[in-house]
Amino acid sequence: MIDNRLYPAIEDRMDWTARRQQVLSNNIANIDTPGYHSKDVSFSDHLQMLQVSTPNPKHIAPIGMDSRMQQYEVAGNADLKNNSVDLDREMSELTKNGLQYVAMIQFVSQKLKTLRSAINEGGKG
């Protein structure tokens, strides 16, 4: 049996990891930009928000940012140019984020493989 609630949750997580990859990459690209402050995207706030209220489907989310995701500035020490990008942190988060995305892809791929096998082998007896 297919759990219809599972795939939208995975899709949300994949959307978040894709958006987060963009934000983290943007931080690295701006490592030498004076006054730039490192940013990140929150997903856990989205889960709490879903439990409290349901967003109005007529509301429009900002371009490139799903209304369920919240972008925020990362607390950190700024350098002499008032830039707070920490390359070690950004690279570490980029790697973790990429692994999460790959894990979601592998999970969906395995579920589809199992479903395909059940369809192809189910009628044989």
DSSP file (Angstrom, degrees, kcal/mol; ACC not computed):
  #  RESIDUE AA STRUCTURE BP1 BP2  ACC     N-H-->O    O-->H-N    N-H-->O    O-->H-N    TCO  KAPPA ALPHA  PHI   PSI    X-CA   Y-CA   Z-CA
    1    1 A M              0   0    0      0, 0.0     2,-0.5     0, 0.0     0, 0.0   0.000 360.0 360.0 360.0 142.1    0.0    0.0    0.0
    2    2 A I        -     0   0    0    113,-0.0     2,-1.0     2,-0.0     3,-0.1  -0.798 360.0-138.9 -95.7 129.4    1.2    3.5   -0.8
    3    3 A D    >>  -     0   0    0     -2,-0.5     3,-1.4     1,-0.2     4,-0.8  -0.784  12.7-163.5 -87.5 105.0    1.2    6.1    1.9
    4    4 A N  T 34 S+     0   0    0     -2,-1.0    -1,-0.2     1,-0.3    -2,-0.0   0.671  85.6  59.8 -66.3 -17.1    0.0    9.2    0.2
    5    5 A R  T 3> S+     0   0    0      1,-0.1     4,-1.2     2,-0.1    -1,-0.3   0.727  95.2  64.9 -80.9 -21.5    1.2   11.4    3.0
    6    6 A L  H <> S+     0   0    0     -3,-1.4     4,-2.2     1,-0.2     5,-0.2   0.927  96.3  51.8 -70.0 -46.4    4.8   10.3    2.6
    7    7 A Y  H  X S+     0   0    0     -4,-0.8     4,-2.7     1,-0.2    -1,-0.2   0.883 107.7  50.2 -66.2 -40.6    5.6   11.7   -0.9
    8    8 A P  H  > S+     0   0    0      0, 0.0     4,-2.4     0, 0.0    -1,-0.2   0.891 111.3  51.1 -62.7 -35.4    4.4   15.2   -0.2
    9    9 A A  H  X S+     0   0    0     -4,-1.2     4,-2.1     2,-0.2    -2,-0.2   0.909 112.2  45.9 -65.8 -41.4    6.6   15.3    2.9
   10   10 A I  H  X S+     0   0    0     -4,-2.2     4,-2.6     2,-0.2     5,-0.2   0.904 111.3  52.5 -67.2 -40.9    9.6   14.0    1.0
   11   11 A E  H  X S+     0   0    0     -4,-2.7     4,-2.5     1,-0.2    -2,-0.2   0.910 109.2  49.9 -60.7 -42.6    8.9   16.6   -1.8
   12   12 A D  H  X S+     0   0    0     -4,-2.4     4,-2.4     2,-0.2    -1,-0.2   0.920 111.2  48.8 -60.7 -44.2    8.8   19.4    0.8
   13   13 A R  H  X S+     0   0    0     -4,-2.1     4,-2.5     1,-0.2    -2,-0.2   0.892 111.6  48.9 -65.0 -39.3   12.1   18.2    2.3
   14   14 A M  H  X S+     0   0    0     -4,-2.6     4,-2.3     2,-0.2    -1,-0.2   0.890 110.2  51.2 -68.1 -38.7   13.7   18.0   -1.2
   15   15 A D  H  X S+     0   0    0     -4,-2.5     4,-2.4     2,-0.2    -2,-0.2   0.914 111.2  49.2 -61.1 -42.2   12.4   21.6   -2.0
   16   16 A W  H  X S+     0   0    0     -4,-2.4     4,-2.9     1,-0.2    -2,-0.2   0.928 111.0  48.0 -64.6 -45.3   13.9   22.8    1.3
   17   17 A T  H  X S+     0   0    0     -4,-2.5     4,-2.1     1,-0.2    -1,-0.2   0.880 111.9  50.5 -65.5 -35.6   17.3   21.2    0.6
   18   18 A A  H  X S+     0   0    0     -4,-2.3     4,-1.6     2,-0.2    -1,-0.2   0.930 113.8  44.6 -65.5 -44.4   17.3   22.6   -2.9
   19   19 A R  H  X S+     0   0    0     -4,-2.4     4,-2.1     1,-0.2    -2,-0.2   0.900 112.9  51.4 -65.4 -40.7   16.5   26.1   -1.6
   20   20 A R  H  X S+     0   0    0     -4,-2.9     4,-2.9     1,-0.2     5,-0.3   0.882 105.0  56.3 -65.5 -37.3   19.1   25.7    1.2
   21   21 A Q  H  X S+     0   0    0     -4,-2.1     4,-2.3     1,-0.2    -1,-0.2   0.906 108.0  48.9 -59.1 -41.7   21.7   24.7   -1.3
   22   22 A Q  H  X S+     0   0    0     -4,-1.6     4,-2.2     2,-0.2    -2,-0.2   0.924 112.7  46.7 -63.1 -45.2   21.1   27.9   -3.2
   23   23 A V  H  X S+     0   0    0     -4,-2.1     4,-1.9     2,-0.2    16,-0.3   0.918 113.9  46.9 -65.9 -44.6   21.3   30.0    0.0
   24   24 A L  H  X S+     0   0    0     -4,-2.9     4,-1.9     1,-0.2    -1,-0.2   0.897 112.7  49.9 -65.6 -40.0   24.5   28.3    1.2
   25   25 A S  H  X S+     0   0    0     -4,-2.3     4,-2.4    -5,-0.3    -1,-0.2   0.886 108.5  53.5 -64.1 -38.3   26.1   28.6   -2.2
   26   26 A N  H  X S+     0   0    0     -4,-2.2     4,-1.3     2,-0.2    -1,-0.2   0.874 105.3  54.6 -63.6 -37.8   25.2   32.3   -2.3
   27   27 A N  H  < S+     0   0    0     -4,-1.9     3,-0.5     1,-0.2    -2,-0.2   0.940 109.7  46.3 -59.8 -46.7   26.9   32.7    1.1
   28   28 A I  H >< S+     0   0    0     -4,-1.9     3,-1.5     1,-0.2    -2,-0.2   0.897 109.2  54.7 -64.1 -40.4   30.1   31.3   -0.3
   29   29 A A  H 3< S+     0   0    0     -4,-2.4     3,-0.3     1,-0.3    -1,-0.2   0.779 111.1  46.8 -63.5 -25.5   29.9   33.5   -3.4
   30   30 A N  T >< S+     0   0    0     -4,-1.3     3,-1.5    -3,-0.5    -1,-0.3   0.088  72.9 119.2-103.8  22.7   29.7   36.5   -1.2
   31   31 A I  T <  S+     0   0    0     -3,-1.5    -1,-0.2     1,-0.3    54,-0.2   0.794  84.7  36.7 -60.3 -28.8   32.5   35.6    1.2
   32   32 A D  T 3  S+     0   0    0     -3,-0.3    -1,-0.3    -4,-0.2    -2,-0.1   0.291  87.8 116.9-105.8   8.9   34.4   38.8    0.2
   33   33 A T    X   -     0   0    0     -3,-1.5     3,-1.8     1,-0.1    -3,-0.1  -0.681  69.3-122.5 -81.4 117.9   31.4   41.1   -0.1
   34   34 A P  T 3  S+     0   0    0      0, 0.0    48,-0.2     0, 0.0     3,-0.1  -0.343  92.9  11.8 -59.7 134.7   31.6   43.9    2.4
   35   35 A G  T 3  S+     0   0    0     46,-2.4     2,-0.3     1,-0.3    48,-0.2   0.446  90.3 140.6  80.7   0.2   28.6   44.0    4.8
   36   36 A Y    <   -     0   0    0     -3,-1.8    48,-1.8    -6,-0.2     2,-0.4  -0.603  36.4-157.0 -80.6 135.5   27.3   40.6    3.7
   37   37 A H        -     0   0    0     -2,-0.3    38,-0.1    46,-0.2    46,-0.1  -0.947  24.4-107.9-115.3 132.7   25.8   38.5    6.5
   38   38 A S        -     0   0    0     -2,-0.4    36,-2.9    36,-0.2     2,-0.3  -0.218  38.7-161.2 -56.8 141.1   25.6   34.7    6.1
   39   39 A K  E     -A   73   0A   0     34,-0.3     2,-0.3   -16,-0.3    34,-0.2  -0.817  12.5-178.6-124.3 163.2   22.0   33.4    5.7
   40   40 A D  E     -A   72   0A   0     32,-2.3    32,-2.4    -2,-0.3     2,-0.4  -0.921  24.6-118.2-150.1 173.4   20.3   30.0    6.1
   41   41 A V  E     -A   71   0A   0     -2,-0.3     2,-0.4    30,-0.2    30,-0.2  -0.979  21.0-142.2-124.6 130.7   16.8   28.6    5.6
   42   42 A S  E     +A   70   0A   0     28,-3.4    28,-1.4    -2,-0.4     4,-0.0  -0.723  25.2 166.8 -93.8 137.9   14.7   27.1    8.3
   43   43 A F  S >> S+     0   0    0     -2,-0.4     4,-1.2    26,-0.2     3,-0.7   0.643  71.7  66.0-115.1 -32.7   12.5   24.0    7.8
   44   44 A S  H 3> S+     0   0    0      1,-0.3     4,-1.6     2,-0.2     5,-0.2   0.842  95.9  59.0 -63.4 -33.2   11.7   23.1   11.4
   45   45 A D  H 3> S+     0   0    0      1,-0.2     4,-2.4     2,-0.2    -1,-0.3   0.857 100.0  59.2 -61.5 -33.4    9.7   26.3   11.8
   46   46 A H  H <> S+     0   0    0     -3,-0.7     4,-2.1     1,-0.2    -1,-0.2   0.902 102.2  51.6 -61.8 -42.2    7.5   25.1    8.9
   47   47 A L  H  X S+     0   0    0     -4,-1.2     4,-1.1     1,-0.2    -1,-0.2   0.908 111.6  46.3 -64.1 -41.5    6.6   21.9   10.7
   48   48 A Q  H  X S+     0   0    0     -4,-1.6     4,-1.1     1,-0.2     3,-0.3   0.889 110.7  53.8 -65.7 -38.7    5.5   23.9   13.8
   49   49 A M  H  X S+     0   0    0     -4,-2.4     4,-2.6     1,-0.2     3,-0.3   0.877 104.0  55.6 -64.4 -38.1    3.6   26.3   11.6
   50   50 A L  H  < S+     0   0    0     -4,-2.1    -1,-0.2     1,-0.2    -2,-0.2   0.830 105.8  51.9 -64.8 -31.7    1.6   23.5   10.0
   51   51 A Q  H  < S+     0   0    0     -4,-1.1    -1,-0.2    -3,-0.3    -2,-0.2   0.790 114.5  42.7 -74.5 -27.0    0.4   22.3   13.3
   52   52 A V  H  < S-     0   0    0     -4,-1.1     2,-0.3    -3,-0.3    -2,-0.2   0.907 125.4  -7.2 -86.6 -46.5   -0.9   25.7   14.3
   53   53 A S     <  -     0   0    0     -4,-2.6    -1,-0.3    -5,-0.1     0, 0.0  -0.969  58.3-119.4-150.3 161.7   -2.6   26.9   11.2
   54   54 A T        -     0   0    0     -2,-0.3    -4,-0.1    -3,-0.1    -3,-0.0  -0.924  37.3-121.9-104.8 125.7   -3.2   26.2    7.5
   55   55 A P        -     0   0    0      0, 0.0    13,-0.0     0, 0.0    -5,-0.0  -0.305  30.0-103.8 -65.9 150.3   -1.9   28.9    5.1
   56   56 A N    >   -     0   0    0      1,-0.1     3,-1.8     2,-0.0     0, 0.0  -0.612  21.8-143.1 -73.5 124.5   -4.4   30.5    2.8
   57   57 A P  T 3  S+     0   0    0      0, 0.0    -1,-0.1     0, 0.0     0, 0.0   0.652  98.0  63.9 -65.6 -13.1   -3.9   29.0   -0.8
   58   58 A K  T 3  S+     0   0    0      2,-0.1     2,-0.1     0, 0.0    -2,-0.0   0.614  80.7 100.9 -84.6 -12.3   -4.6   32.4   -2.3
   59   59 A H  S <  S-     0   0    0     -3,-1.8     2,-0.5     1,-0.1     8,-0.1  -0.467  70.0-134.9 -73.2 145.1   -1.5   33.9   -0.7
   60   60 A I        -     0   0    0     -2,-0.1    -2,-0.1     7,-0.0     3,-0.1  -0.881  11.7-139.9-105.2 128.9    1.5   34.3   -3.0
   61   61 A A        -     0   0    0     -2,-0.5     5,-0.1     1,-0.1     3,-0.1  -0.557  33.5 -94.4 -81.9 149.5    4.9   33.3   -1.8
   62   62 A P    >   -     0   0    0      0, 0.0     3,-2.1     0, 0.0    -1,-0.1  -0.304  55.1 -86.5 -59.2 148.5    7.9   35.5   -2.7
   63   63 A I  T 3  S+     0   0    0      1,-0.3     3,-0.1    -3,-0.1    -3,-0.0  -0.338 113.5   9.4 -59.7 132.1    9.7   34.3   -5.8
   64   64 A G  T 3  S+     0   0    0     -3,-0.1     2,-0.4     1,-0.1    -1,-0.3   0.442 115.4  86.5  79.0  -0.5   12.3   31.7   -5.0
   65   65 A M  S <  S-     0   0    0     -3,-2.1     2,-0.1     6,-0.0    -1,-0.1  -0.935  71.2-140.0-137.7 114.1   11.1   31.3   -1.5
   66   66 A D    >   -     0   0    0     -2,-0.4     3,-2.1     1,-0.1    -3,-0.0  -0.446  23.1-124.9 -66.6 140.6    8.3   28.9   -0.5
   67   67 A S  T 3  S+     0   0    0      1,-0.3    -1,-0.1    -2,-0.1    -7,-0.0   0.680 110.2  62.8 -64.4 -15.1    6.1   30.5    2.2
   68   68 A R  T 3  S+     0   0    0      2,-0.0     2,-0.4   -13,-0.0    -1,-0.3   0.554  95.1  72.1 -85.6  -7.6    6.7   27.4    4.3
   69   69 A M    <   -     0   0    0     -3,-2.1     2,-0.5   -24,-0.1   -26,-0.2  -0.865  68.6-153.0-110.8 143.2   10.5   28.2    4.5
   70   70 A Q  E     -A   42   0A   0    -28,-1.4   -28,-3.4    -2,-0.4     2,-0.4  -0.961   4.4-152.3-119.7 121.9   12.0   31.0    6.5
   71   71 A Q  E     +A   41   0A   0     -2,-0.5     2,-0.3   -30,-0.2   -30,-0.2  -0.742  24.4 169.5 -90.7 139.7   15.3   32.6    5.6
   72   72 A Y  E     -A   40   0A   0    -32,-2.4   -32,-2.3    -2,-0.4     2,-0.3  -0.956  37.2 -99.9-145.1 162.0   17.3   34.1    8.4
   73   73 A E  E     -A   39   0A   0     -2,-0.3     2,-0.4   -34,-0.2   -34,-0.3  -0.677  37.8-125.4 -84.2 137.9   20.7   35.6    9.1
   74   74 A V        -     0   0    0    -36,-2.9     2,-0.3    -2,-0.3   -36,-0.2  -0.677  23.9-118.5 -83.8 132.4   23.2   33.3   10.8
   75   75 A A        +     0   0    0     -2,-0.4     2,-0.3   -38,-0.1    -1,-0.1  -0.527  57.5 130.1 -69.9 132.8   24.7   34.6   14.0
   76   76 A G        -     0   0    0     -2,-0.3     2,-0.4     9,-0.0     9,-0.1  -0.984  60.2 -78.2-172.4 168.0   28.4   34.9   13.6
   77   77 A N        -     0   0    0     -2,-0.3     2,-0.2     7,-0.1     6,-0.0  -0.659  43.3-139.2 -81.9 129.4   31.4   37.1   14.1
   78   78 A A        -     0   0    0     -2,-0.4     6,-0.2     1,-0.1   -41,-0.1  -0.595  13.4-134.0 -85.6 149.0   31.9   39.7   11.3
   79   79 A D    >   -     0   0    0      4,-2.1     3,-2.0    -2,-0.2    -1,-0.1  -0.095  44.8 -74.3 -86.9-167.5   35.3   40.4    9.9
   80   80 A L  T 3  S+     0   0    0      1,-0.3    -2,-0.0     2,-0.1    -1,-0.0   0.764 135.2  52.6 -62.9 -25.2   36.8   43.9    9.3
   81   81 A K  T 3  S-     0   0    0      2,-0.2   -46,-2.4   -45,-0.0    -1,-0.3   0.267 120.2-109.8 -92.4  11.4   34.6   44.3    6.2
   82   82 A N  S <  S+     0   0    0     -3,-2.0     2,-0.5     1,-0.2    -2,-0.1   0.841  72.9 143.5  62.6  35.5   31.5   43.5    8.4
   83   83 A N        -     0   0    0    -48,-0.2    -4,-2.1   -49,-0.1    -1,-0.2  -0.926  33.3-171.6-108.1 127.6   31.2   40.1    6.5
   84   84 A S        +     0   0    0    -48,-1.8     2,-0.4    -2,-0.5   -47,-0.1   0.232  37.9 130.3-105.9  14.0   30.0   37.1    8.7
   85   85 A V        -     0   0    0    -49,-0.4     2,-0.7   -55,-0.2     3,-0.1  -0.557  39.9-162.6 -73.1 124.6   30.5   34.3    6.2
   86   86 A D     >  -     0   0    0     -2,-0.4     4,-2.6     1,-0.2     3,-0.2  -0.926   4.6-158.9-107.7 106.8   32.5   31.4    7.8
   87   87 A L  H  > S+     0   0    0     -2,-0.7     4,-2.6     1,-0.2     5,-0.2   0.857  89.8  53.4 -58.0 -39.9   33.8   29.2    5.0
   88   88 A D  H  > S+     0   0    0      2,-0.2     4,-2.1     1,-0.2    -1,-0.2   0.926 112.1  44.8 -61.9 -44.3   34.2   26.2    7.2
   89   89 A R  H  > S+     0   0    0     -3,-0.2     4,-2.9     2,-0.2     5,-0.2   0.930 113.6  49.9 -64.1 -45.4   30.6   26.3    8.4
   90   90 A E  H  X S+     0   0    0     -4,-2.6     4,-2.5     1,-0.2    -2,-0.2   0.911 112.3  46.6 -62.0 -43.6   29.3   27.0    4.9
   91   91 A M  H  X S+     0   0    0     -4,-2.6     4,-2.1    -5,-0.2    -1,-0.2   0.895 113.3  49.4 -66.5 -39.8   31.2   24.0    3.4
   92   92 A S  H  X S+     0   0    0     -4,-2.1     4,-2.4    -5,-0.2    -2,-0.2   0.933 114.1  44.4 -63.5 -46.8   30.1   21.7    6.3
   93   93 A E  H  X S+     0   0    0     -4,-2.9     4,-2.7     1,-0.2    -2,-0.2   0.870 111.3  54.5 -66.6 -37.0   26.5   22.7    5.9
   94   94 A L  H  X S+     0   0    0     -4,-2.5     4,-2.3    -5,-0.2    -1,-0.2   0.910 110.3  46.7 -61.8 -43.1   26.7   22.4    2.1
   95   95 A T  H  X S+     0   0    0     -4,-2.1     4,-2.2     2,-0.2    -2,-0.2   0.936 113.7  46.9 -65.4 -47.9   28.0   18.9    2.4
   96   96 A K  H  X S+     0   0    0     -4,-2.4     4,-2.1     1,-0.2    -2,-0.2   0.914 113.1  50.0 -60.1 -42.9   25.3   17.8    5.0
   97   97 A N  H  X S+     0   0    0     -4,-2.7     4,-2.1     1,-0.2    -1,-0.2   0.909 109.5  50.4 -63.5 -43.2   22.6   19.4    2.9
   98   98 A G  H  X S+     0   0    0     -4,-2.3     4,-2.3     1,-0.2    -1,-0.2   0.885 109.5  51.4 -62.4 -39.5   23.8   17.6   -0.2
   99   99 A L  H  X S+     0   0    0     -4,-2.2     4,-2.4     2,-0.2    -1,-0.2   0.876 107.9  52.4 -65.8 -37.6   23.8   14.3    1.6
  100  100 A Q  H  X S+     0   0    0     -4,-2.1     4,-2.0     2,-0.2    -2,-0.2   0.916 109.9  48.9 -63.2 -42.2   20.2   14.9    2.8
  101  101 A Y  H  X S+     0   0    0     -4,-2.1     4,-2.3     2,-0.2    -2,-0.2   0.930 111.7  48.4 -63.4 -45.9   19.1   15.5   -0.7
  102  102 A V  H  X S+     0   0    0     -4,-2.3     4,-2.6     1,-0.2    -1,-0.2   0.894 109.3  53.7 -61.9 -40.4   20.8   12.4   -2.0
  103  103 A A  H  X S+     0   0    0     -4,-2.4     4,-2.3     2,-0.2    -1,-0.2   0.896 108.8  48.8 -61.7 -40.4   19.3   10.3    0.8
  104  104 A M  H  X S+     0   0    0     -4,-2.0     4,-2.5     2,-0.2     5,-0.2   0.914 111.4  49.7 -64.8 -42.6   15.8   11.6   -0.2
  105  105 A I  H  X S+     0   0    0     -4,-2.3     4,-2.6     1,-0.2    -2,-0.2   0.924 112.3  47.6 -61.5 -44.8   16.5   10.7   -3.9
  106  106 A Q  H  X S+     0   0    0     -4,-2.6     4,-2.4     2,-0.2    -1,-0.2   0.884 111.0  51.7 -65.0 -38.5   17.6    7.2   -2.9
  107  107 A F  H  X S+     0   0    0     -4,-2.3     4,-2.3     2,-0.2    -2,-0.2   0.947 113.0  43.5 -63.0 -49.3   14.6    6.7   -0.6
  108  108 A V  H  X S+     0   0    0     -4,-2.5     4,-2.6     1,-0.2     5,-0.2   0.909 113.0  53.1 -63.2 -42.1   12.1    7.7   -3.4
  109  109 A S  H  X S+     0   0    0     -4,-2.6     4,-2.2    -5,-0.2    -1,-0.2   0.910 110.2  47.3 -60.0 -43.4   14.0    5.6   -5.9
  110  110 A Q  H  X S+     0   0    0     -4,-2.4     4,-2.4     2,-0.2    -1,-0.2   0.900 111.3  50.9 -66.5 -40.6   13.9    2.5   -3.7
  111  111 A K  H  X S+     0   0    0     -4,-2.3     4,-2.3     1,-0.2    -2,-0.2   0.921 112.6  46.2 -62.0 -43.3   10.2    3.0   -3.0
  112  112 A L  H  X S+     0   0    0     -4,-2.6     4,-2.8     2,-0.2    -2,-0.2   0.873 110.9  52.8 -67.3 -36.5    9.5    3.3   -6.8
  113  113 A K  H  X S+     0   0    0     -4,-2.2     4,-2.3    -5,-0.2    -2,-0.2   0.912 110.5  47.5 -63.2 -43.3   11.7    0.2   -7.4
  114  114 A T  H  X S+     0   0    0     -4,-2.4     4,-2.3     2,-0.2    -2,-0.2   0.910 113.3  48.0 -63.9 -43.3    9.6   -1.8   -4.9
  115  115 A L  H  X S+     0   0    0     -4,-2.3     4,-2.2     2,-0.2    -2,-0.2   0.915 111.4  50.0 -64.0 -44.3    6.4   -0.6   -6.4
  116  116 A R  H  X S+     0   0    0     -4,-2.8     4,-2.7     1,-0.2     5,-0.2   0.899 110.9  50.0 -61.1 -41.5    7.5   -1.4   -9.9
  117  117 A S  H  X S+     0   0    0     -4,-2.3     4,-2.9     1,-0.2     5,-0.3   0.904 109.4  50.9 -63.9 -42.3    8.6   -4.9   -8.8
  118  118 A A  H  X S+     0   0    0     -4,-2.3     4,-1.4     2,-0.2    -1,-0.2   0.885 113.0  46.2 -63.4 -38.6    5.2   -5.5   -7.1
  119  119 A I  H  X S+     0   0    0     -4,-2.2     4,-0.5     2,-0.2    -2,-0.2   0.933 118.5  40.6 -68.9 -46.2    3.4   -4.4  -10.3
  120  120 A N  H  < S+     0   0    0     -4,-2.7    -2,-0.2     1,-0.2     3,-0.2   0.873 126.9  32.0 -72.5 -37.4    5.6   -6.5  -12.6
  121  121 A E  H >< S+     0   0    0     -4,-2.9     3,-0.9    -5,-0.2    -1,-0.2   0.604  99.3  82.5 -96.7 -13.8    5.8   -9.6  -10.4
  122  122 A G  H 3< S+     0   0    0     -4,-1.4    -1,-0.2    -5,-0.3    -2,-0.1   0.810  91.8  47.5 -64.4 -32.2    2.4   -9.4   -8.7
  123  123 A G  T 3< S+     0   0    0     -4,-0.5     2,-0.3    -3,-0.2    -1,-0.2   0.549  92.4  94.2 -87.7  -7.4    0.5  -11.1  -11.5
  124  124 A K    <         0   0    0     -3,-0.9    -3,-0.0     1,-0.1    -4,-0.0  -0.620 360.0 360.0 -86.6 142.1    2.9  -14.0  -11.9
  125  125 A G              0   0    0     -2,-0.3    -1,-0.1     0, 0.0    -3,-0.0   0.436 360.0 360.0-151.8 360.0    2.2  -17.1  -10.1
